[in-house]
Amino acid sequence: MTRLLSFILAAGLCSAAYAADTTEAMKAEYQHAAHGMSADMNMESTSDNPDVLFVQGMLPHHQGAVDMAKTELKYGKDPEIRKLAEAIIKAQDAEIAQMKAWLAKQPK
C-alpha cells in the first residue's frame, strides 16, 4: 500500500510539474505572438499611400491573430473556442494572401 501511495504521489507531482511547464510554454507563445504583432505594426513605412500603410499595418495584425489561434489549438480545450481559432486561421490566412498579392502589385 505504501508503494502504491508513493507512486500516486510521484505521478501527481510529475503531472503538476508538466502542467506548470505547459502553462509557461503556452504563455510564452502568446506573448511571442503579441510582441511580434505589435513590433511589426509599429514599423515605419516609407509609403505616402494610405492604402499601402493600412495593408502594411494589417499584415502583422492578422499574422499575430493566426499565431495566437494556433497556440489556442495547441493548448486550448474548449470546443467552441477551438472552433473559433480554426475559423480565425482560415479567414486570416486568406486575407493575408490577398493583402500580400495586392502589395506585390503596388509601385515601389
MARMI-948724 format. One record per residue: residue number from 1; residue in three letters; y, z, x of N, C-alpha, C in turn. Coordinates in Angstrom, 1 decimal. Layout:
BEGIN
NUM Ala Y Z X Y Z X Y Z X
...
! end
This chain:
BEGIN
1 Met -1.2 0.0 0.8 0.0 0.0 0.0 1.3 0.0 0.9
2 Thr 1.2 0.8 2.0 2.4 0.8 2.9 2.6 -0.5 3.5
3 Arg 1.6 -1.2 3.8 1.7 -2.6 4.4 2.3 -3.5 3.4
4 Leu 1.9 -3.5 2.2 2.5 -4.3 1.1 3.9 -4.0 0.9
5 Leu 4.3 -2.7 0.9 5.7 -2.3 0.7 6.5 -2.8 1.9
6 Ser 6.0 -2.7 3.1 6.7 -3.2 4.3 6.9 -4.7 4.2
7 Phe 5.9 -5.4 3.7 6.0 -6.9 3.6 7.1 -7.3 2.6
8 Ile 7.1 -6.6 1.5 8.1 -6.9 0.4 9.5 -6.6 0.9
9 Leu 9.6 -5.4 1.6 10.9 -5.1 2.1 11.4 -6.1 3.2
10 Ala 10.5 -6.5 4.0 10.9 -7.6 5.0 11.2 -8.9 4.4
11 Ala 10.5 -9.3 3.4 10.7 -10.5 2.7 12.1 -10.4 2.0
12 Gly 12.4 -9.3 1.4 13.7 -9.1 0.8 14.9 -9.2 1.8
13 Leu 14.7 -8.6 2.9 15.7 -8.7 4.0 15.9 -10.1 4.5
14 Cys 14.8 -10.8 4.7 14.9 -12.2 5.1 15.6 -13.0 4.1
15 Ser 15.3 -12.8 2.8 15.9 -13.5 1.7 17.4 -13.3 1.7
16 Ala 17.8 -12.0 1.8 19.2 -11.7 1.8 19.9 -12.3 3.0
17 Ala 19.3 -12.3 4.1 19.9 -12.9 5.3 20.1 -14.4 5.1
18 Tyr 19.0 -15.1 4.5 19.1 -16.5 4.2 20.2 -16.8 3.3
19 Ala 20.3 -16.0 2.2 21.4 -16.2 1.2 22.7 -16.0 1.8
20 Ala 22.9 -15.1 2.7 24.2 -14.9 3.4 24.5 -16.1 4.3
21 Asp 23.5 -16.6 5.0 23.7 -17.8 5.8 24.1 -19.0 5.0
22 Thr 23.4 -19.2 3.9 23.6 -20.3 3.0 25.0 -20.2 2.3
23 Thr 25.4 -19.0 2.0 26.7 -18.8 1.4 27.8 -19.2 2.4
24 Glu 27.7 -18.7 3.6 28.6 -19.0 4.7 28.7 -20.5 4.9
25 Ala 27.5 -21.2 5.0 27.5 -22.6 5.2 28.1 -23.4 4.1
26 Met 27.9 -22.9 2.8 28.5 -23.6 1.7 30.0 -23.4 1.7
27 Lys 30.5 -22.2 2.0 31.9 -22.0 2.1 32.5 -22.9 3.2
28 Ala 31.9 -23.0 4.3 32.4 -23.8 5.4 32.5 -25.2 5.0
29 Glu 31.5 -25.7 4.3 31.5 -27.1 3.8 32.6 -27.4 2.9
30 Tyr 32.9 -26.5 1.9 34.0 -26.6 1.0 35.3 -26.6 1.8
31 Gln 35.5 -25.7 2.7 36.7 -25.5 3.5 36.9 -26.8 4.3
32 His 35.9 -27.3 4.9 36.0 -28.5 5.7 36.5 -29.7 4.9
33 Ala 35.9 -29.8 3.7 36.3 -30.9 2.8 37.8 -30.8 2.3
34 Ala 38.2 -29.5 2.0 39.6 -29.3 1.6 40.5 -29.5 2.7
35 His 40.2 -29.0 3.9 41.1 -29.2 5.0 41.2 -30.7 5.4
36 Gly 40.1 -31.4 5.4 40.2 -32.8 5.8 41.0 -33.6 4.8
37 Met 40.9 -33.2 3.5 41.6 -33.9 2.4 43.1 -33.6 2.6
38 Ser 43.5 -32.4 2.8 44.9 -32.1 2.9 45.5 -32.6 4.2
39 Ala 44.8 -32.5 5.3 45.3 -33.0 6.5 45.6 -34.5 6.4
40 Asp 44.6 -35.3 5.9 44.7 -36.7 5.8 45.8 -37.1 4.8
41 Met 46.0 -36.3 3.7 47.0 -36.6 2.7 48.4 -36.4 3.3
42 Asn 48.5 -35.6 4.3 49.8 -35.3 4.9 50.2 -36.2 6.1
43 Met 49.3 -37.2 6.4 49.6 -38.1 7.4 50.8 -39.0 7.1
44 Glu 51.6 -39.2 8.1 52.8 -40.0 7.8 52.4 -41.5 7.8
45 Ser 53.0 -42.2 6.9 52.8 -43.7 6.8 54.1 -44.4 7.2
46 Thr 53.8 -45.6 7.7 55.0 -46.4 8.2 55.4 -47.4 7.1
47 Ser 54.7 -47.3 6.0 55.0 -48.3 4.9 56.2 -47.8 4.1
48 Asp 56.9 -48.8 3.6 58.0 -48.5 2.6 57.6 -48.9 1.2
49 Asn 56.4 -49.4 1.1 55.8 -49.8 -0.2 55.3 -48.6 -1.0
50 Pro 55.8 -48.3 -2.1 55.3 -47.1 -2.8 53.9 -47.3 -3.3
51 Asp 53.4 -48.5 -3.5 52.0 -48.7 -3.9 51.1 -48.4 -2.8
52 Val 51.5 -48.8 -1.6 50.7 -48.5 -0.4 50.6 -47.0 -0.1
53 Leu 51.8 -46.4 -0.2 51.9 -44.9 0.0 51.0 -44.2 -1.0
54 Phe 51.0 -44.6 -2.2 50.2 -44.0 -3.2 48.7 -44.1 -2.9
55 Val 48.3 -45.3 -2.5 46.9 -45.5 -2.2 46.5 -44.8 -1.0
56 Gln 47.3 -44.8 0.1 47.0 -44.1 1.3 46.9 -42.6 1.0
57 Gly 47.6 -42.0 0.1 47.5 -40.6 -0.2 46.3 -40.3 -1.1
58 Met 46.0 -41.3 -1.9 44.9 -41.1 -2.9 43.5 -41.2 -2.2
59 Leu 43.4 -42.0 -1.2 42.1 -42.2 -0.5 41.5 -40.9 0.0
60 Pro 42.3 -40.1 0.8 41.7 -38.8 1.3 41.5 -37.8 0.1
61 His 42.3 -37.9 -0.9 42.1 -37.0 -2.1 40.8 -37.3 -2.7
62 His 40.5 -38.6 -2.9 39.2 -39.0 -3.5 38.0 -38.7 -2.6
63 Gln 38.2 -38.9 -1.3 37.1 -38.6 -0.4 36.8 -37.1 -0.4
64 Gly 37.9 -36.3 -0.4 37.7 -34.9 -0.5 36.9 -34.5 -1.7
65 Ala 37.2 -35.1 -2.9 36.5 -34.8 -4.1 35.0 -35.2 -4.0
66 Val 34.7 -36.3 -3.3 33.4 -36.7 -3.1 32.6 -35.7 -2.2
67 Asp 33.3 -35.3 -1.1 32.7 -34.4 -0.2 32.4 -33.0 -0.9
68 Met 33.3 -32.6 -1.7 33.1 -31.3 -2.4 32.0 -31.5 -3.5
69 Ala 31.9 -32.6 -4.1 30.9 -32.8 -5.1 29.5 -32.8 -4.4
70 Lys 29.5 -33.4 -3.2 28.2 -33.4 -2.5 27.8 -32.0 -2.1
71 Thr 28.7 -31.2 -1.8 28.4 -29.8 -1.4 27.9 -29.1 -2.7
72 Glu 28.5 -29.4 -3.8 28.0 -28.8 -5.1 26.6 -29.2 -5.3
73 Leu 26.2 -30.4 -5.1 24.9 -30.9 -5.3 23.9 -30.2 -4.3
74 Lys 24.4 -29.9 -3.2 23.6 -29.3 -2.2 23.3 -27.8 -2.5
75 Tyr 24.3 -27.1 -3.0 24.2 -25.7 -3.2 24.2 -25.2 -4.7
76 Gly 24.8 -26.0 -5.5 25.0 -25.6 -6.9 23.8 -25.6 -7.7
77 Lys 23.8 -24.7 -8.7 22.6 -24.6 -9.6 22.9 -24.9 -11.1
78 Asp 24.1 -24.8 -11.5 24.4 -25.1 -12.9 24.2 -26.5 -13.3
79 Pro 23.4 -26.9 -14.2 23.1 -28.3 -14.6 24.4 -29.0 -15.0
80 Glu 25.2 -28.4 -15.8 26.4 -29.0 -16.3 27.4 -29.4 -15.1
81 Ile 27.5 -28.5 -14.2 28.4 -28.7 -13.1 27.8 -29.7 -12.1
82 Arg 26.5 -29.7 -11.9 25.8 -30.7 -11.1 26.0 -32.1 -11.7
83 Lys 25.9 -32.2 -13.0 26.1 -33.5 -13.7 27.5 -34.0 -13.5
84 Leu 28.5 -33.0 -13.5 29.9 -33.4 -13.3 30.1 -33.9 -11.9
85 Ala 29.4 -33.2 -10.9 29.5 -33.6 -9.5 29.0 -35.0 -9.3
86 Glu 27.9 -35.3 -9.9 27.3 -36.7 -9.8 28.3 -37.7 -10.4
87 Ala 28.9 -37.4 -11.5 29.9 -38.3 -12.1 31.1 -38.5 -11.2
88 Ile 31.5 -37.4 -10.6 32.7 -37.5 -9.7 32.4 -38.4 -8.5
89 Ile 31.2 -38.2 -8.0 30.8 -39.1 -6.8 30.8 -40.6 -7.2
90 Lys 30.2 -40.8 -8.4 30.1 -42.2 -8.8 31.5 -42.8 -9.1
91 Ala 32.3 -42.1 -9.8 33.6 -42.6 -10.1 34.5 -42.7 -8.9
92 Gln 34.5 -41.7 -8.1 35.4 -41.7 -6.9 35.0 -42.7 -5.9
93 Asp 33.7 -42.9 -5.7 33.2 -43.9 -4.7 33.7 -45.3 -5.1
94 Ala 33.6 -45.6 -6.4 34.1 -46.9 -6.9 35.6 -47.0 -6.7
95 Glu 36.3 -46.0 -7.0 37.8 -46.0 -6.8 38.2 -46.1 -5.3
96 Ile 37.4 -45.5 -4.5 37.7 -45.6 -3.0 37.5 -47.0 -2.6
97 Ala 36.4 -47.6 -3.0 36.1 -49.0 -2.6 37.2 -49.9 -3.1
98 Gln 37.7 -49.7 -4.4 38.7 -50.5 -4.9 40.0 -50.4 -4.1
99 Met 40.4 -49.1 -3.8 41.6 -48.9 -3.0 41.5 -49.5 -1.6
100 Lys 40.4 -49.4 -1.0 40.2 -49.9 0.4 40.4 -51.4 0.3
101 Ala 39.8 -52.1 -0.7 39.8 -53.5 -0.8 41.3 -53.9 -1.1
102 Trp 42.0 -53.2 -1.9 43.4 -53.5 -2.2 44.2 -53.4 -0.9
103 Leu 44.0 -52.3 -0.2 44.8 -52.1 1.0 44.6 -53.2 2.0
104 Ala 43.3 -53.6 2.1 43.0 -54.7 3.1 43.7 -56.0 2.8
105 Lys 44.1 -56.2 1.6 44.8 -57.4 1.2 46.3 -57.3 1.4
106 Gln 46.8 -56.1 1.7 48.3 -55.9 1.8 48.8 -56.4 3.2
107 Pro 50.0 -56.9 3.3 50.5 -57.3 4.6 50.7 -56.1 5.5
108 Lys 50.5 -56.3 6.7 50.5 -55.2 7.7 51.9 -55.0 8.1
! end
